[in-house]
Amino acid sequence: METVITLVVAALLIALGTRLIHRLNAQHDARIAAHHFSDPYPSLSRPPGHGNPRPPERIADRRPTGTWP
């Protein structure tokens, strides 16, 4: 009899845990849907004509560092 009660309680806890995880995932999905990740930050946009402040580094201009041969 005690084994049956233990199994019922374990099944109930598993069901409650599954329900809790499902609700948390739904809440998280709602937060993601409400947030617009693709909106640019106004502070990162530059005025027209102002590109990168320095040109990209070329591989030929790199200097070796460290003591590796």
PDB file with one MODEL, atoms N, CA, C and O in Angstrom:
MODEL        1
ATOM      1  N   MET A   1       0.818  -1.192   0.000  1.00  0.00           N
ATOM      2  CA  MET A   1       0.000   0.000   0.000  1.00  0.00           C
ATOM      3  C   MET A   1       0.864   1.258   0.000  1.00  0.00           C
ATOM      4  O   MET A   1       0.571   2.224  -0.705  1.00  0.00           O
ATOM      5  N   GLU A   2       1.924   1.235   0.794  1.00  0.00           N
ATOM      6  CA  GLU A   2       2.799   2.404   0.835  1.00  0.00           C
ATOM      7  C   GLU A   2       3.496   2.619  -0.500  1.00  0.00           C
ATOM      8  O   GLU A   2       3.751   3.756  -0.895  1.00  0.00           O
ATOM      9  N   THR A   3       3.804   1.535  -1.192  1.00  0.00           N
ATOM     10  CA  THR A   3       4.445   1.641  -2.500  1.00  0.00           C
ATOM     11  C   THR A   3       3.520   2.311  -3.503  1.00  0.00           C
ATOM     12  O   THR A   3       3.959   3.125  -4.315  1.00  0.00           O
ATOM     13  N   VAL A   4       2.252   1.971  -3.448  1.00  0.00           N
ATOM     14  CA  VAL A   4       1.278   2.565  -4.360  1.00  0.00           C
ATOM     15  C   VAL A   4       1.152   4.061  -4.096  1.00  0.00           C
ATOM     16  O   VAL A   4       1.104   4.858  -5.033  1.00  0.00           O
ATOM     17  N   ILE A   5       1.098   4.438  -2.840  1.00  0.00           N
ATOM     18  CA  ILE A   5       1.012   5.858  -2.480  1.00  0.00           C
ATOM     19  C   ILE A   5       2.262   6.596  -2.942  1.00  0.00           C
ATOM     20  O   ILE A   5       2.175   7.706  -3.466  1.00  0.00           O
ATOM     21  N   THR A   6       3.408   5.989  -2.749  1.00  0.00           N
ATOM     22  CA  THR A   6       4.664   6.610  -3.191  1.00  0.00           C
ATOM     23  C   THR A   6       4.669   6.798  -4.700  1.00  0.00           C
ATOM     24  O   THR A   6       5.084   7.849  -5.188  1.00  0.00           O
ATOM     25  N   LEU A   7       4.218   5.800  -5.445  1.00  0.00           N
ATOM     26  CA  LEU A   7       4.177   5.914  -6.901  1.00  0.00           C
ATOM     27  C   LEU A   7       3.181   6.975  -7.356  1.00  0.00           C
ATOM     28  O   LEU A   7       3.456   7.701  -8.312  1.00  0.00           O
ATOM     29  N   VAL A   8       2.046   7.079  -6.703  1.00  0.00           N
ATOM     30  CA  VAL A   8       1.051   8.093  -7.046  1.00  0.00           C
ATOM     31  C   VAL A   8       1.601   9.489  -6.762  1.00  0.00           C
ATOM     32  O   VAL A   8       1.441  10.399  -7.575  1.00  0.00           O
ATOM     33  N   VAL A   9       2.243   9.656  -5.619  1.00  0.00           N
ATOM     34  CA  VAL A   9       2.821  10.956  -5.273  1.00  0.00           C
ATOM     35  C   VAL A   9       3.926  11.322  -6.265  1.00  0.00           C
ATOM     36  O   VAL A   9       4.013  12.474  -6.689  1.00  0.00           O
ATOM     37  N   ALA A  10       4.767  10.363  -6.638  1.00  0.00           N
ATOM     38  CA  ALA A  10       5.836  10.634  -7.605  1.00  0.00           C
ATOM     39  C   ALA A  10       5.246  11.031  -8.956  1.00  0.00           C
ATOM     40  O   ALA A  10       5.730  11.972  -9.586  1.00  0.00           O
ATOM     41  N   ALA A  11       4.215  10.333  -9.406  1.00  0.00           N
ATOM     42  CA  ALA A  11       3.568  10.671 -10.676  1.00  0.00           C
ATOM     43  C   ALA A  11       2.935  12.059 -10.610  1.00  0.00           C
ATOM     44  O   ALA A  11       2.991  12.818 -11.578  1.00  0.00           O
ATOM     45  N   LEU A  12       2.337  12.386  -9.471  1.00  0.00           N
ATOM     46  CA  LEU A  12       1.742  13.704  -9.300  1.00  0.00           C
ATOM     47  C   LEU A  12       2.801  14.801  -9.333  1.00  0.00           C
ATOM     48  O   LEU A  12       2.590  15.840  -9.959  1.00  0.00           O
ATOM     49  N   LEU A  13       3.920  14.590  -8.681  1.00  0.00           N
ATOM     50  CA  LEU A  13       5.001  15.578  -8.701  1.00  0.00           C
ATOM     51  C   LEU A  13       5.576  15.753 -10.108  1.00  0.00           C
ATOM     52  O   LEU A  13       5.896  16.869 -10.518  1.00  0.00           O
ATOM     53  N   ILE A  14       5.706  14.653 -10.841  1.00  0.00           N
ATOM     54  CA  ILE A  14       6.193  14.749 -12.215  1.00  0.00           C
ATOM     55  C   ILE A  14       5.210  15.539 -13.071  1.00  0.00           C
ATOM     56  O   ILE A  14       5.622  16.371 -13.879  1.00  0.00           O
ATOM     57  N   ALA A  15       3.918  15.286 -12.902  1.00  0.00           N
ATOM     58  CA  ALA A  15       2.902  16.011 -13.667  1.00  0.00           C
ATOM     59  C   ALA A  15       2.913  17.500 -13.321  1.00  0.00           C
ATOM     60  O   ALA A  15       2.796  18.340 -14.214  1.00  0.00           O
ATOM     61  N   LEU A  16       3.050  17.834 -12.048  1.00  0.00           N
ATOM     62  CA  LEU A  16       3.108  19.241 -11.641  1.00  0.00           C
ATOM     63  C   LEU A  16       4.368  19.925 -12.163  1.00  0.00           C
ATOM     64  O   LEU A  16       4.322  21.077 -12.594  1.00  0.00           O
ATOM     65  N   GLY A  17       5.478  19.221 -12.124  1.00  0.00           N
ATOM     66  CA  GLY A  17       6.717  19.781 -12.659  1.00  0.00           C
ATOM     67  C   GLY A  17       6.634  20.011 -14.157  1.00  0.00           C
ATOM     68  O   GLY A  17       7.121  21.023 -14.662  1.00  0.00           O
ATOM     69  N   THR A  18       6.022  19.080 -14.866  1.00  0.00           N
ATOM     70  CA  THR A  18       5.848  19.239 -16.310  1.00  0.00           C
ATOM     71  C   THR A  18       4.964  20.440 -16.617  1.00  0.00           C
ATOM     72  O   THR A  18       5.248  21.212 -17.534  1.00  0.00           O
ATOM     73  N   ARG A  19       3.895  20.593 -15.848  1.00  0.00           N
ATOM     74  CA  ARG A  19       2.996  21.734 -16.044  1.00  0.00           C
ATOM     75  C   ARG A  19       3.714  23.053 -15.760  1.00  0.00           C
ATOM     76  O   ARG A  19       3.522  24.028 -16.486  1.00  0.00           O
ATOM     77  N   LEU A  20       4.533  23.092 -14.720  1.00  0.00           N
ATOM     78  CA  LEU A  20       5.274  24.303 -14.384  1.00  0.00           C
ATOM     79  C   LEU A  20       6.258  24.658 -15.492  1.00  0.00           C
ATOM     80  O   LEU A  20       6.350  25.819 -15.889  1.00  0.00           O
ATOM     81  N   ILE A  21       6.985  23.681 -15.987  1.00  0.00           N
ATOM     82  CA  ILE A  21       7.942  23.933 -17.069  1.00  0.00           C
ATOM     83  C   ILE A  21       7.214  24.415 -18.314  1.00  0.00           C
ATOM     84  O   ILE A  21       7.696  25.320 -18.995  1.00  0.00           O
ATOM     85  N   HIS A  22       6.070  23.833 -18.623  1.00  0.00           N
ATOM     86  CA  HIS A  22       5.297  24.256 -19.786  1.00  0.00           C
ATOM     87  C   HIS A  22       4.852  25.710 -19.648  1.00  0.00           C
ATOM     88  O   HIS A  22       4.932  26.475 -20.609  1.00  0.00           O
ATOM     89  N   ARG A  23       4.390  26.091 -18.477  1.00  0.00           N
ATOM     90  CA  ARG A  23       3.957  27.481 -18.265  1.00  0.00           C
ATOM     91  C   ARG A  23       5.125  28.448 -18.336  1.00  0.00           C
ATOM     92  O   ARG A  23       4.980  29.541 -18.883  1.00  0.00           O
ATOM     93  N   LEU A  24       6.282  28.075 -17.796  1.00  0.00           N
ATOM     94  CA  LEU A  24       7.452  28.942 -17.874  1.00  0.00           C
ATOM     95  C   LEU A  24       7.920  29.118 -19.313  1.00  0.00           C
ATOM     96  O   LEU A  24       8.319  30.213 -19.708  1.00  0.00           O
ATOM     97  N   ASN A  25       7.874  28.041 -20.100  1.00  0.00           N
ATOM     98  CA  ASN A  25       8.254  28.147 -21.510  1.00  0.00           C
ATOM     99  C   ASN A  25       7.287  29.050 -22.271  1.00  0.00           C
ATOM    100  O   ASN A  25       7.715  29.830 -23.122  1.00  0.00           O
ATOM    101  N   ALA A  26       6.001  28.955 -21.981  1.00  0.00           N
ATOM    102  CA  ALA A  26       5.020  29.814 -22.640  1.00  0.00           C
ATOM    103  C   ALA A  26       5.255  31.278 -22.276  1.00  0.00           C
ATOM    104  O   ALA A  26       5.137  32.160 -23.126  1.00  0.00           O
ATOM    105  N   GLN A  27       5.587  31.535 -21.010  1.00  0.00           N
ATOM    106  CA  GLN A  27       5.868  32.904 -20.579  1.00  0.00           C
ATOM    107  C   GLN A  27       7.129  33.427 -21.268  1.00  0.00           C
ATOM    108  O   GLN A  27       7.175  34.586 -21.681  1.00  0.00           O
ATOM    109  N   HIS A  28       8.133  32.592 -21.391  1.00  0.00           N
ATOM    110  CA  HIS A  28       9.370  32.992 -22.049  1.00  0.00           C
ATOM    111  C   HIS A  28       9.126  33.270 -23.536  1.00  0.00           C
ATOM    112  O   HIS A  28       9.655  34.238 -24.081  1.00  0.00           O
ATOM    113  N   ASP A  29       8.331  32.428 -24.187  1.00  0.00           N
ATOM    114  CA  ASP A  29       8.003  32.646 -25.592  1.00  0.00           C
ATOM    115  C   ASP A  29       7.249  33.961 -25.792  1.00  0.00           C
ATOM    116  O   ASP A  29       7.461  34.650 -26.790  1.00  0.00           O
ATOM    117  N   ALA A  30       6.381  34.308 -24.860  1.00  0.00           N
ATOM    118  CA  ALA A  30       5.649  35.568 -24.954  1.00  0.00           C
ATOM    119  C   ALA A  30       6.592  36.751 -24.812  1.00  0.00           C
ATOM    120  O   ALA A  30       6.431  37.758 -25.501  1.00  0.00           O
ATOM    121  N   ARG A  31       7.569  36.641 -23.931  1.00  0.00           N
ATOM    122  CA  ARG A  31       8.545  37.733 -23.780  1.00  0.00           C
ATOM    123  C   ARG A  31       9.382  37.893 -25.033  1.00  0.00           C
ATOM    124  O   ARG A  31       9.653  39.017 -25.456  1.00  0.00           O
ATOM    125  N   ILE A  32       9.797  36.782 -25.637  1.00  0.00           N
ATOM    126  CA  ILE A  32      10.589  36.855 -26.863  1.00  0.00           C
ATOM    127  C   ILE A  32       9.760  37.472 -27.984  1.00  0.00           C
ATOM    128  O   ILE A  32      10.275  38.288 -28.748  1.00  0.00           O
ATOM    129  N   ALA A  33       8.493  37.100 -28.097  1.00  0.00           N
ATOM    130  CA  ALA A  33       7.638  37.633 -29.157  1.00  0.00           C
ATOM    131  C   ALA A  33       7.403  39.133 -28.972  1.00  0.00           C
ATOM    132  O   ALA A  33       7.245  39.850 -29.960  1.00  0.00           O
ATOM    133  N   ALA A  34       7.378  39.616 -27.747  1.00  0.00           N
ATOM    134  CA  ALA A  34       7.128  41.034 -27.491  1.00  0.00           C
ATOM    135  C   ALA A  34       8.363  41.887 -27.722  1.00  0.00           C
ATOM    136  O   ALA A  34       8.238  43.093 -27.931  1.00  0.00           O
ATOM    137  N   HIS A  35       9.542  41.303 -27.691  1.00  0.00           N
ATOM    138  CA  HIS A  35      10.786  42.063 -27.850  1.00  0.00           C
ATOM    139  C   HIS A  35      11.229  42.010 -29.301  1.00  0.00           C
ATOM    140  O   HIS A  35      11.261  40.939 -29.907  1.00  0.00           O
ATOM    141  N   HIS A  36      11.571  43.163 -29.857  1.00  0.00           N
ATOM    142  CA  HIS A  36      12.005  43.237 -31.247  1.00  0.00           C
ATOM    143  C   HIS A  36      13.526  43.256 -31.278  1.00  0.00           C
ATOM    144  O   HIS A  36      14.151  44.285 -31.022  1.00  0.00           O
ATOM    145  N   PHE A  37      14.109  42.111 -31.593  1.00  0.00           N
ATOM    146  CA  PHE A  37      15.559  42.007 -31.590  1.00  0.00           C
ATOM    147  C   PHE A  37      16.190  42.701 -32.785  1.00  0.00           C
ATOM    148  O   PHE A  37      17.366  43.060 -32.729  1.00  0.00           O
ATOM    149  N   SER A  38      15.445  42.901 -33.862  1.00  0.00           N
ATOM    150  CA  SER A  38      16.034  43.450 -35.077  1.00  0.00           C
ATOM    151  C   SER A  38      16.058  44.974 -35.103  1.00  0.00           C
ATOM    152  O   SER A  38      16.606  45.553 -36.041  1.00  0.00           O
ATOM    153  N   ASP A  39      15.486  45.637 -34.110  1.00  0.00           N
ATOM    154  CA  ASP A  39      15.512  47.096 -34.091  1.00  0.00           C
ATOM    155  C   ASP A  39      16.929  47.589 -33.844  1.00  0.00           C
ATOM    156  O   ASP A  39      17.576  47.146 -32.895  1.00  0.00           O
ATOM    157  N   PRO A  40      17.430  48.504 -34.687  1.00  0.00           N
ATOM    158  CA  PRO A  40      18.791  49.008 -34.476  1.00  0.00           C
ATOM    159  C   PRO A  40      18.830  49.990 -33.309  1.00  0.00           C
ATOM    160  O   PRO A  40      17.850  50.678 -33.023  1.00  0.00           O
ATOM    161  N   TYR A  41      19.965  50.040 -32.653  1.00  0.00           N
ATOM    162  CA  TYR A  41      20.163  51.017 -31.595  1.00  0.00           C
ATOM    163  C   TYR A  41      20.464  52.367 -32.232  1.00  0.00           C
ATOM    164  O   TYR A  41      21.299  52.444 -33.133  1.00  0.00           O
ATOM    165  N   PRO A  42      19.809  53.429 -31.788  1.00  0.00           N
ATOM    166  CA  PRO A  42      20.074  54.734 -32.398  1.00  0.00           C
ATOM    167  C   PRO A  42      21.503  55.204 -32.187  1.00  0.00           C
ATOM    168  O   PRO A  42      22.033  55.941 -33.018  1.00  0.00           O
ATOM    169  N   SER A  43      22.135  54.801 -31.105  1.00  0.00           N
ATOM    170  CA  SER A  43      23.495  55.268 -30.846  1.00  0.00           C
ATOM    171  C   SER A  43      24.522  54.590 -31.755  1.00  0.00           C
ATOM    172  O   SER A  43      25.643  55.083 -31.879  1.00  0.00           O
ATOM    173  N   LEU A  44      24.168  53.479 -32.387  1.00  0.00           N
ATOM    174  CA  LEU A  44      25.110  52.790 -33.261  1.00  0.00           C
ATOM    175  C   LEU A  44      25.035  53.276 -34.703  1.00  0.00           C
ATOM    176  O   LEU A  44      25.927  52.976 -35.496  1.00  0.00           O
ATOM    177  N   SER A  45      23.993  54.017 -35.058  1.00  0.00           N
ATOM    178  CA  SER A  45      23.898  54.497 -36.433  1.00  0.00           C
ATOM    179  C   SER A  45      24.788  55.723 -36.596  1.00  0.00           C
ATOM    180  O   SER A  45      24.908  56.545 -35.687  1.00  0.00           O
ATOM    181  N   ARG A  46      25.406  55.833 -37.760  1.00  0.00           N
ATOM    182  CA  ARG A  46      26.313  56.944 -38.041  1.00  0.00           C
ATOM    183  C   ARG A  46      25.662  57.859 -39.081  1.00  0.00           C
ATOM    184  O   ARG A  46      24.833  57.408 -39.871  1.00  0.00           O
ATOM    185  N   PRO A  47      26.031  59.124 -39.081  1.00  0.00           N
ATOM    186  CA  PRO A  47      25.498  60.026 -40.096  1.00  0.00           C
ATOM    187  C   PRO A  47      25.970  59.601 -41.488  1.00  0.00           C
ATOM    188  O   PRO A  47      26.978  58.905 -41.604  1.00  0.00           O
ATOM    189  N   PRO A  48      25.274  59.999 -42.528  1.00  0.00           N
ATOM    190  CA  PRO A  48      25.700  59.630 -43.883  1.00  0.00           C
ATOM    191  C   PRO A  48      27.097  60.148 -44.183  1.00  0.00           C
ATOM    192  O   PRO A  48      27.447  61.269 -43.812  1.00  0.00           O
ATOM    193  N   GLY A  49      27.883  59.334 -44.849  1.00  0.00           N
ATOM    194  CA  GLY A  49      29.242  59.735 -45.209  1.00  0.00           C
ATOM    195  C   GLY A  49      30.281  59.391 -44.168  1.00  0.00           C
ATOM    196  O   GLY A  49      31.469  59.603 -44.410  1.00  0.00           O
ATOM    197  N   HIS A  50      29.891  58.877 -43.034  1.00  0.00           N
ATOM    198  CA  HIS A  50      30.831  58.514 -41.982  1.00  0.00           C
ATOM    199  C   HIS A  50      30.824  57.000 -41.841  1.00  0.00           C
ATOM    200  O   HIS A  50      29.991  56.436 -41.132  1.00  0.00           O
ATOM    201  N   GLY A  51      31.749  56.356 -42.513  1.00  0.00           N
ATOM    202  CA  GLY A  51      31.840  54.903 -42.448  1.00  0.00           C
ATOM    203  C   GLY A  51      32.684  54.469 -41.263  1.00  0.00           C
ATOM    204  O   GLY A  51      32.682  55.113 -40.214  1.00  0.00           O
ATOM    205  N   ASN A  52      33.402  53.372 -41.443  1.00  0.00           N
ATOM    206  CA  ASN A  52      34.297  52.892 -40.391  1.00  0.00           C
ATOM    207  C   ASN A  52      35.423  53.893 -40.186  1.00  0.00           C
ATOM    208  O   ASN A  52      35.930  54.438 -41.167  1.00  0.00           O
ATOM    209  N   PRO A  53      35.831  54.154 -38.959  1.00  0.00           N
ATOM    210  CA  PRO A  53      36.875  55.148 -38.721  1.00  0.00           C
ATOM    211  C   PRO A  53      38.242  54.737 -39.260  1.00  0.00           C
ATOM    212  O   PRO A  53      39.062  55.606 -39.554  1.00  0.00           O
ATOM    213  N   ARG A  54      38.512  53.447 -39.400  1.00  0.00           N
ATOM    214  CA  ARG A  54      39.788  53.006 -39.946  1.00  0.00           C
ATOM    215  C   ARG A  54      39.549  51.828 -40.876  1.00  0.00           C
ATOM    216  O   ARG A  54      38.610  51.056 -40.683  1.00  0.00           O
ATOM    217  N   PRO A  55      40.390  51.693 -41.872  1.00  0.00           N
ATOM    218  CA  PRO A  55      40.185  50.591 -42.818  1.00  0.00           C
ATOM    219  C   PRO A  55      40.477  49.255 -42.150  1.00  0.00           C
ATOM    220  O   PRO A  55      41.205  49.208 -41.159  1.00  0.00           O
ATOM    221  N   PRO A  56      39.922  48.174 -42.674  1.00  0.00           N
ATOM    222  CA  PRO A  56      40.189  46.862 -42.079  1.00  0.00           C
ATOM    223  C   PRO A  56      41.655  46.471 -42.243  1.00  0.00           C
ATOM    224  O   PRO A  56      42.315  46.836 -43.216  1.00  0.00           O
ATOM    225  N   GLU A  57      42.131  45.729 -41.277  1.00  0.00           N
ATOM    226  CA  GLU A  57      43.532  45.317 -41.260  1.00  0.00           C
ATOM    227  C   GLU A  57      43.775  44.254 -42.336  1.00  0.00           C
ATOM    228  O   GLU A  57      42.983  43.326 -42.500  1.00  0.00           O
ATOM    229  N   ARG A  58      44.879  44.407 -43.061  1.00  0.00           N
ATOM    230  CA  ARG A  58      45.234  43.413 -44.066  1.00  0.00           C
ATOM    231  C   ARG A  58      46.146  42.376 -43.434  1.00  0.00           C
ATOM    232  O   ARG A  58      46.882  42.680 -42.494  1.00  0.00           O
ATOM    233  N   ILE A  59      46.101  41.179 -43.937  1.00  0.00           N
ATOM    234  CA  ILE A  59      46.918  40.094 -43.393  1.00  0.00           C
ATOM    235  C   ILE A  59      48.401  40.397 -43.589  1.00  0.00           C
ATOM    236  O   ILE A  59      49.219  40.041 -42.740  1.00  0.00           O
ATOM    237  N   ALA A  60      48.760  41.050 -44.696  1.00  0.00           N
ATOM    238  CA  ALA A  60      50.167  41.351 -44.972  1.00  0.00           C
ATOM    239  C   ALA A  60      50.734  42.365 -43.974  1.00  0.00           C
ATOM    240  O   ALA A  60      51.946  42.397 -43.766  1.00  0.00           O
ATOM    241  N   ASP A  61      49.894  43.185 -43.358  1.00  0.00           N
ATOM    242  CA  ASP A  61      50.369  44.210 -42.425  1.00  0.00           C
ATOM    243  C   ASP A  61      50.554  43.684 -41.005  1.00  0.00           C
ATOM    244  O   ASP A  61      51.067  44.402 -40.147  1.00  0.00           O
ATOM    245  N   ARG A  62      50.152  42.466 -40.749  1.00  0.00           N
ATOM    246  CA  ARG A  62      50.277  41.921 -39.397  1.00  0.00           C
ATOM    247  C   ARG A  62      51.727  41.634 -39.061  1.00  0.00           C
ATOM    248  O   ARG A  62      52.520  41.217 -39.905  1.00  0.00           O
ATOM    249  N   ARG A  63      52.043  41.869 -37.808  1.00  0.00           N
ATOM    250  CA  ARG A  63      53.388  41.557 -37.325  1.00  0.00           C
ATOM    251  C   ARG A  63      53.311  40.349 -36.414  1.00  0.00           C
ATOM    252  O   ARG A  63      52.357  40.214 -35.648  1.00  0.00           O
ATOM    253  N   PRO A  64      54.287  39.477 -36.481  1.00  0.00           N
ATOM    254  CA  PRO A  64      54.260  38.321 -35.586  1.00  0.00           C
ATOM    255  C   PRO A  64      54.492  38.767 -34.136  1.00  0.00           C
ATOM    256  O   PRO A  64      55.264  39.690 -33.876  1.00  0.00           O
ATOM    257  N   THR A  65      53.833  38.119 -33.230  1.00  0.00           N
ATOM    258  CA  THR A  65      54.001  38.419 -31.807  1.00  0.00           C
ATOM    259  C   THR A  65      54.435  37.159 -31.086  1.00  0.00           C
ATOM    260  O   THR A  65      54.221  36.051 -31.576  1.00  0.00           O
ATOM    261  N   GLY A  66      55.031  37.325 -29.948  1.00  0.00           N
ATOM    262  CA  GLY A  66      55.451  36.179 -29.147  1.00  0.00           C
ATOM    263  C   GLY A  66      56.787  35.626 -29.606  1.00  0.00           C
ATOM    264  O   GLY A  66      57.508  36.267 -30.371  1.00  0.00           O
ATOM    265  N   THR A  67      57.111  34.429 -29.132  1.00  0.00           N
ATOM    266  CA  THR A  67      58.406  33.840 -29.437  1.00  0.00           C
ATOM    267  C   THR A  67      58.285  32.625 -30.360  1.00  0.00           C
ATOM    268  O   THR A  67      59.276  31.934 -30.595  1.00  0.00           O
ATOM    269  N   TRP A  68      57.117  32.361 -30.871  1.00  0.00           N
ATOM    270  CA  TRP A  68      56.948  31.220 -31.755  1.00  0.00           C
ATOM    271  C   TRP A  68      57.689  31.463 -33.070  1.00  0.00           C
ATOM    272  O   TRP A  68      57.656  32.572 -33.602  1.00  0.00           O
ATOM    273  N   PRO A  69      58.348  30.446 -33.591  1.00  0.00           N
ATOM    274  CA  PRO A  69      59.174  30.678 -34.788  1.00  0.00           C
ATOM    275  C   PRO A  69      58.317  31.098 -35.908  1.00  0.00           C
ATOM    276  O   PRO A  69      58.814  31.343 -37.007  1.00  0.00           O
TER     277      PRO A  69
ENDMDL
END
